[in-house]
Amino acid sequence: MTGNSGGPHYSPFARGGGLIFVSGQLPLRPGRDTSLAAASFREQAEQTLQNLKAVLDQAGAGLDQVVKTTVYLSDIADWDDLDTVYGAFFGAARPARSVVPTGPLHFGFRIEIEAIARASADG
């Protein structure tokens, strides 16, 4: 397994069995340590998806290699906005997806997303 060393007690991603497992991503602006907890749901979702893409880039994978995502929502009423933002983000890529209503998430966030991607672009 590989991923980022240092920092918290988990890696942003890990490899195993030809797959890349991306840890849950939150609406934080990287490098600025800026929380978007007070932002609109759409802004939180867009930042979370950008963070997911950044981790995939670090792992050497693209959006077209994502096979499954799990989206955690603090309020299922955000489902329609999620569909809009998620569809625009993934475009033609259509990974399998689960949406799980959770109640409150860490730090007052409204969304968290984890993903599984193929480690290689060929299959």
Residue, then its C-alpha position, 0 to 999 in steps of 0.5 A: m500500500t502506498g499513499n501520503s506519509g506523515g500528517p494524520h493517521y491515514s493516507p489520502f489514498a492507498r493502493g491494493g488489488g489493482l485499485i486506488f482507495v481514496s479516503g473521504q474528502l471534505p470541503l477544505r481549500p488545500g494549502r490555505d486550511t480554509s474550511l467551507a463549512a459556512a459556504s453553500f452546499r454547491e460550493q462545498a460539493e465543488q470543493t470536495l470534488q476538486n479535492l477528490k480529483a487532486v488526490l486522484d492526480q497524486a495517485g496517478a489516476g484520472l476521473d475516467q478510472v473512478v469505478k465507485t464513489t460513496v457520498y455522505l450528505s448531512d441532509i438528503a435534501d441536498w440530493d438534487d444539488l449534488d446531482t447537478v454538481y456531480g454530473a457536471f464534474f464527472g461528465a461522461a464518466r459515470p462511476a457507480r455511486s451510493v449516497v448516504p444520509t448521515g446527519p451531522l458531519h465533522f466540523g459542520f460540513r454538509i458533504e464528504i466523498e470517498a472513491i475507488a478507482r482502477a490503478s491502471a487506465d487500461g481496464 
